[in-house]
Amino acid sequence: MGEPGRFSVHLVLGGGAVADFLLWKKWYQSVTLLVVSTVLWFLFERTGYNLLSFISNVLFLLALILFLWAKSASLLNRPLPPVPNLEISEEIVVKAADELRVWVNYALSIGHDIAIGGNLRLFSQLAIGLWVISYIGSLFNFLTLFYIGVLLSLSLPILYANYQNLIDDKLNAAYKIAQIQYRMIDEKVLSRIQLPSKKEKKTQ
Protein backbone atom coordinates (compact mmCIF):
# COMPACT_ATOMS: atom_id res chain seq x y z
CA MET A 1 0.00 0.00 0.00
CA GLY A 2 1.29 3.45 -0.91
CA GLU A 3 0.90 6.68 0.96
CA PRO A 4 -2.52 8.46 0.88
CA GLY A 5 -2.93 10.58 -2.23
CA ARG A 6 -0.13 8.80 -4.06
CA PHE A 7 -0.46 6.53 -7.06
CA SER A 8 1.95 4.07 -8.56
CA VAL A 9 4.09 5.68 -11.26
CA HIS A 10 5.20 2.19 -12.24
CA LEU A 11 1.61 1.19 -13.06
CA VAL A 12 0.95 4.45 -14.92
CA LEU A 13 3.94 3.70 -17.17
CA GLY A 14 2.50 0.28 -17.98
CA GLY A 15 3.98 -1.79 -15.16
CA GLY A 16 6.21 -3.77 -17.53
CA ALA A 17 9.73 -3.68 -18.91
CA VAL A 18 9.39 -0.08 -20.12
CA ALA A 19 8.35 1.07 -16.65
CA ASP A 20 11.30 -0.79 -15.09
CA PHE A 21 13.55 0.84 -17.66
CA LEU A 22 12.34 4.40 -17.07
CA LEU A 23 12.33 4.04 -13.28
CA TRP A 24 15.85 2.57 -13.23
CA LYS A 25 14.70 -0.78 -11.82
CA LYS A 26 17.25 -2.36 -14.17
CA TRP A 27 19.84 0.36 -13.79
CA TYR A 28 22.39 -1.17 -16.17
CA GLN A 29 19.96 -0.87 -19.12
CA SER A 30 19.17 2.74 -18.27
CA VAL A 31 22.86 3.56 -17.89
CA THR A 32 23.55 1.88 -21.25
CA LEU A 33 20.95 4.02 -23.02
CA LEU A 34 22.23 7.17 -21.33
CA VAL A 35 25.84 6.47 -22.27
CA VAL A 36 25.06 5.42 -25.86
CA SER A 37 22.80 8.41 -26.50
CA THR A 38 25.38 10.79 -25.00
CA VAL A 39 28.16 9.33 -27.15
CA LEU A 40 26.03 9.52 -30.31
CA TRP A 41 24.96 13.08 -29.55
CA PHE A 42 28.56 14.13 -28.94
CA LEU A 43 29.70 12.30 -32.08
CA PHE A 44 27.18 13.99 -34.36
CA GLU A 45 26.91 17.43 -32.74
CA ARG A 46 30.49 18.14 -31.67
CA THR A 47 32.55 16.31 -34.27
CA GLY A 48 30.19 17.05 -37.18
CA TYR A 49 29.84 13.39 -38.19
CA ASN A 50 26.97 12.78 -40.62
CA LEU A 51 24.08 10.61 -39.41
CA LEU A 52 23.44 8.97 -42.79
CA SER A 53 27.13 8.12 -43.20
CA PHE A 54 27.23 6.68 -39.68
CA ILE A 55 24.21 4.42 -40.31
CA SER A 56 25.64 3.27 -43.64
CA ASN A 57 29.03 2.46 -42.11
CA VAL A 58 27.49 0.58 -39.17
CA LEU A 59 25.25 -1.49 -41.46
CA PHE A 60 28.17 -2.22 -43.80
CA LEU A 61 30.37 -3.29 -40.88
CA LEU A 62 27.60 -5.50 -39.49
CA ALA A 63 26.97 -7.12 -42.87
CA LEU A 64 30.72 -7.69 -43.34
CA ILE A 65 31.07 -9.36 -39.92
CA LEU A 66 28.08 -11.65 -40.54
CA PHE A 67 29.32 -12.53 -44.03
CA LEU A 68 32.84 -13.42 -42.83
CA TRP A 69 31.37 -15.32 -39.86
CA ALA A 70 29.13 -17.39 -42.16
CA LYS A 71 31.99 -18.16 -44.58
CA SER A 72 34.41 -19.12 -41.83
CA ALA A 73 31.73 -21.25 -40.15
CA SER A 74 31.18 -23.27 -43.33
CA LEU A 75 34.93 -23.77 -43.80
CA LEU A 76 35.71 -24.63 -40.16
CA ASN A 77 32.49 -26.55 -39.43
CA ARG A 78 31.48 -24.00 -36.81
CA PRO A 79 27.91 -22.85 -36.00
CA LEU A 80 26.42 -20.11 -38.14
CA PRO A 81 25.85 -16.63 -36.65
CA PRO A 82 22.74 -16.56 -34.40
CA VAL A 83 20.69 -14.23 -36.59
CA PRO A 84 16.96 -14.35 -35.75
CA ASN A 85 14.22 -14.62 -38.34
CA LEU A 86 13.93 -10.98 -39.38
CA GLU A 87 10.29 -10.36 -40.19
CA ILE A 88 7.49 -8.20 -38.81
CA SER A 89 4.45 -10.15 -37.70
CA GLU A 90 0.96 -9.25 -38.86
CA GLU A 91 -0.09 -8.71 -35.25
CA ILE A 92 2.48 -5.94 -34.75
CA VAL A 93 1.42 -4.22 -37.99
CA VAL A 94 -2.28 -4.34 -37.05
CA LYS A 95 -1.56 -3.04 -33.55
CA ALA A 96 0.54 -0.16 -34.90
CA ALA A 97 -2.12 0.67 -37.50
CA ASP A 98 -4.84 0.75 -34.83
CA GLU A 99 -2.79 3.07 -32.65
CA LEU A 100 -2.04 5.33 -35.62
CA ARG A 101 -5.73 5.38 -36.59
CA VAL A 102 -6.69 6.65 -33.12
CA TRP A 103 -4.25 9.56 -33.35
CA VAL A 104 -5.22 10.40 -36.94
CA ASN A 105 -8.93 10.43 -36.05
CA TYR A 106 -8.20 12.65 -33.04
CA ALA A 107 -6.29 15.12 -35.24
CA LEU A 108 -9.10 15.08 -37.84
CA SER A 109 -11.71 15.73 -35.13
CA ILE A 110 -9.73 18.79 -33.98
CA GLY A 111 -9.57 20.04 -37.57
CA HIS A 112 -13.33 19.47 -37.96
CA ASP A 113 -14.15 21.40 -34.77
CA ILE A 114 -11.99 24.32 -35.93
CA ALA A 115 -13.01 24.43 -39.60
CA ILE A 116 -16.72 23.51 -39.32
CA GLY A 117 -17.58 24.23 -35.70
CA GLY A 118 -15.65 27.50 -35.52
CA ASN A 119 -14.27 26.63 -32.09
CA LEU A 120 -12.24 29.74 -31.27
CA ARG A 121 -10.88 28.42 -27.99
CA LEU A 122 -9.64 25.18 -29.58
CA PHE A 123 -8.11 27.17 -32.45
CA SER A 124 -6.24 29.44 -30.04
CA GLN A 125 -4.94 26.44 -28.07
CA LEU A 126 -3.77 24.76 -31.27
CA ALA A 127 -2.12 27.95 -32.53
CA ILE A 128 -0.27 28.49 -29.25
CA GLY A 129 0.84 24.85 -29.11
CA LEU A 130 2.14 24.86 -32.68
CA TRP A 131 3.91 28.18 -32.10
CA VAL A 132 5.65 26.75 -29.00
CA ILE A 133 6.73 23.66 -30.97
CA SER A 134 7.99 25.85 -33.81
CA TYR A 135 9.90 28.08 -31.40
CA ILE A 136 11.54 25.13 -29.65
CA GLY A 137 12.39 23.60 -33.03
CA SER A 138 14.14 26.79 -34.08
CA LEU A 139 16.40 26.60 -31.00
CA PHE A 140 17.49 22.96 -31.40
CA ASN A 141 17.91 20.51 -34.25
CA PHE A 142 16.15 17.14 -34.35
CA LEU A 143 19.05 15.16 -32.87
CA THR A 144 19.42 17.51 -29.91
CA LEU A 145 15.66 17.40 -29.30
CA PHE A 146 15.80 13.59 -29.38
CA TYR A 147 18.70 13.59 -26.92
CA ILE A 148 16.82 15.98 -24.61
CA GLY A 149 13.82 13.63 -24.83
CA VAL A 150 16.00 10.70 -23.75
CA LEU A 151 17.37 12.69 -20.80
CA LEU A 152 13.89 13.77 -19.72
CA SER A 153 12.47 10.25 -20.03
CA LEU A 154 15.27 8.90 -17.84
CA SER A 155 15.00 11.65 -15.21
CA LEU A 156 11.42 12.91 -14.87
CA PRO A 157 9.69 9.59 -14.03
CA ILE A 158 12.16 8.67 -11.29
CA LEU A 159 12.09 12.20 -9.86
CA TYR A 160 8.30 12.22 -9.82
CA ALA A 161 8.17 8.78 -8.21
CA ASN A 162 10.45 9.95 -5.39
CA TYR A 163 8.93 13.43 -4.83
CA GLN A 164 5.35 12.90 -5.95
CA ASN A 165 3.53 14.82 -3.19
CA LEU A 166 5.80 17.86 -3.39
CA ILE A 167 5.61 18.01 -7.20
CA ASP A 168 1.81 17.60 -7.15
CA ASP A 169 1.45 20.55 -4.77
CA LYS A 170 3.62 22.77 -6.99
CA LEU A 171 1.84 21.66 -10.18
CA ASN A 172 -1.60 22.30 -8.68
CA ALA A 173 -0.58 25.81 -7.66
CA ALA A 174 0.90 26.49 -11.11
CA TYR A 175 -2.21 25.08 -12.82
CA LYS A 176 -4.51 27.39 -10.85
CA ILE A 177 -2.39 30.42 -11.76
CA ALA A 178 -2.26 29.38 -15.43
CA GLN A 179 -6.05 28.88 -15.45
CA ILE A 180 -6.64 32.39 -14.13
CA GLN A 181 -4.25 33.90 -16.69
CA TYR A 182 -5.82 31.90 -19.52
CA ARG A 183 -9.33 33.06 -18.60
CA MET A 184 -8.19 36.67 -18.50
CA ILE A 185 -6.55 36.39 -21.95
CA ASP A 186 -9.55 34.51 -23.33
CA GLU A 187 -11.95 37.18 -22.11
CA LYS A 188 -9.81 39.93 -23.63
CA VAL A 189 -9.66 38.16 -27.01
CA LEU A 190 -13.40 37.49 -27.07
CA SER A 191 -14.20 41.05 -26.03
CA ARG A 192 -12.23 42.43 -28.99
CA ILE A 193 -14.13 40.27 -31.46
CA GLN A 194 -17.32 42.14 -32.29
CA LEU A 195 -20.09 39.66 -33.01
CA PRO A 196 -23.18 41.01 -34.87
CA SER A 197 -26.13 41.56 -32.55
CA LYS A 198 -29.64 40.21 -33.18
CA LYS A 199 -30.90 43.68 -34.13
CA GLU A 200 -28.19 44.08 -36.75
CA LYS A 201 -29.06 40.69 -38.20
CA LYS A 202 -32.75 41.67 -38.53
CA THR A 203 -32.03 44.99 -40.24
CA GLN A 204 -29.77 43.32 -42.83
PyMOL commands that set and color helices and strands:
alter all, ss='L'
color gray80, all
select helices_A, chain A and resi 9-12+17-22+27-45+51-76+90-115+120-139+142-162+164-192+198-203
alter helices_A, ss='H'
color red, helices_A
deselect
rebuild
show_as cartoon
